[in-house]
Amino acid sequence: MVVAPPGRCPEEKGGWTVHARSTTMQAQASSIDDGIAYMRNELMPELENIDGYVGISLLVDRDSGRC
């Protein structure tokens, strides 16, 4: 397996090495909008400074508070 430095593509022909992180959390349904604002205004700008960062997705079930 070829591992590239952060933000770089591996030199190996025939494919890419891709990594993803998934986190599930339980929130109070009444705080969902505050959590979305935190992700957008505080967390995303910091993540954008990390080499190799591509994006973030946030899926929310407002009824259960599962994020």
Rosetta constraint file for C-alpha pairs under 8 A:
AtomPair CA 2 CA 10 HARMONIC 6.18 0.50
AtomPair CA 2 CA 11 HARMONIC 7.39 0.50
AtomPair CA 2 CA 12 HARMONIC 6.48 0.50
AtomPair CA 2 CA 17 HARMONIC 7.98 0.50
AtomPair CA 3 CA 10 HARMONIC 6.17 0.50
AtomPair CA 3 CA 17 HARMONIC 7.50 0.50
AtomPair CA 4 CA 8 HARMONIC 5.67 0.50
AtomPair CA 4 CA 9 HARMONIC 5.91 0.50
AtomPair CA 4 CA 10 HARMONIC 4.82 0.50
AtomPair CA 4 CA 11 HARMONIC 7.69 0.50
AtomPair CA 5 CA 9 HARMONIC 7.87 0.50
AtomPair CA 6 CA 51 HARMONIC 5.49 0.50
AtomPair CA 6 CA 52 HARMONIC 5.49 0.50
AtomPair CA 7 CA 51 HARMONIC 4.78 0.50
AtomPair CA 7 CA 52 HARMONIC 3.67 0.50
AtomPair CA 7 CA 53 HARMONIC 7.42 0.50
AtomPair CA 8 CA 52 HARMONIC 7.13 0.50
AtomPair CA 9 CA 16 HARMONIC 7.26 0.50
AtomPair CA 10 CA 16 HARMONIC 6.63 0.50
AtomPair CA 10 CA 17 HARMONIC 7.23 0.50
AtomPair CA 12 CA 16 HARMONIC 7.80 0.50
AtomPair CA 24 CA 66 HARMONIC 7.25 0.50
AtomPair CA 24 CA 67 HARMONIC 5.68 0.50
AtomPair CA 25 CA 66 HARMONIC 6.02 0.50
AtomPair CA 25 CA 67 HARMONIC 5.28 0.50
AtomPair CA 26 CA 65 HARMONIC 5.69 0.50
AtomPair CA 26 CA 66 HARMONIC 4.71 0.50
AtomPair CA 26 CA 67 HARMONIC 6.12 0.50
AtomPair CA 27 CA 31 HARMONIC 6.93 0.50
AtomPair CA 27 CA 32 HARMONIC 6.96 0.50
AtomPair CA 27 CA 65 HARMONIC 4.84 0.50
AtomPair CA 27 CA 66 HARMONIC 6.20 0.50
AtomPair CA 27 CA 67 HARMONIC 7.09 0.50
AtomPair CA 28 CA 32 HARMONIC 6.84 0.50
AtomPair CA 28 CA 65 HARMONIC 5.46 0.50
AtomPair CA 29 CA 62 HARMONIC 5.68 0.50
AtomPair CA 29 CA 63 HARMONIC 6.37 0.50
AtomPair CA 29 CA 64 HARMONIC 6.42 0.50
AtomPair CA 29 CA 65 HARMONIC 4.45 0.50
AtomPair CA 31 CA 35 HARMONIC 6.29 0.50
AtomPair CA 32 CA 36 HARMONIC 6.26 0.50
AtomPair CA 32 CA 60 HARMONIC 7.93 0.50
AtomPair CA 32 CA 62 HARMONIC 6.90 0.50
AtomPair CA 32 CA 65 HARMONIC 7.06 0.50
AtomPair CA 33 CA 37 HARMONIC 6.24 0.50
AtomPair CA 34 CA 38 HARMONIC 6.20 0.50
AtomPair CA 35 CA 39 HARMONIC 6.25 0.50
AtomPair CA 36 CA 40 HARMONIC 6.20 0.50
AtomPair CA 37 CA 41 HARMONIC 5.81 0.50
AtomPair CA 37 CA 42 HARMONIC 7.87 0.50
AtomPair CA 38 CA 42 HARMONIC 5.25 0.50
AtomPair CA 38 CA 43 HARMONIC 6.49 0.50
AtomPair CA 39 CA 43 HARMONIC 4.82 0.50
AtomPair CA 39 CA 44 HARMONIC 5.94 0.50
AtomPair CA 40 CA 44 HARMONIC 5.49 0.50
AtomPair CA 40 CA 45 HARMONIC 7.73 0.50
AtomPair CA 41 CA 45 HARMONIC 6.90 0.50
AtomPair CA 42 CA 46 HARMONIC 6.96 0.50
AtomPair CA 43 CA 47 HARMONIC 6.28 0.50
AtomPair CA 44 CA 48 HARMONIC 6.17 0.50
AtomPair CA 44 CA 56 HARMONIC 7.73 0.50
AtomPair CA 45 CA 49 HARMONIC 7.07 0.50
AtomPair CA 46 CA 50 HARMONIC 7.51 0.50
AtomPair CA 47 CA 53 HARMONIC 6.74 0.50
AtomPair CA 48 CA 53 HARMONIC 6.10 0.50
AtomPair CA 48 CA 54 HARMONIC 7.82 0.50
AtomPair CA 48 CA 55 HARMONIC 7.91 0.50
AtomPair CA 49 CA 53 HARMONIC 7.63 0.50
AtomPair CA 58 CA 67 HARMONIC 7.08 0.50
AtomPair CA 59 CA 67 HARMONIC 5.72 0.50
AtomPair CA 60 CA 65 HARMONIC 6.97 0.50
AtomPair CA 60 CA 66 HARMONIC 5.99 0.50
AtomPair CA 60 CA 67 HARMONIC 4.50 0.50
AtomPair CA 61 CA 65 HARMONIC 5.56 0.50
AtomPair CA 61 CA 66 HARMONIC 5.32 0.50
AtomPair CA 61 CA 67 HARMONIC 6.36 0.50
AtomPair CA 62 CA 66 HARMONIC 7.24 0.50
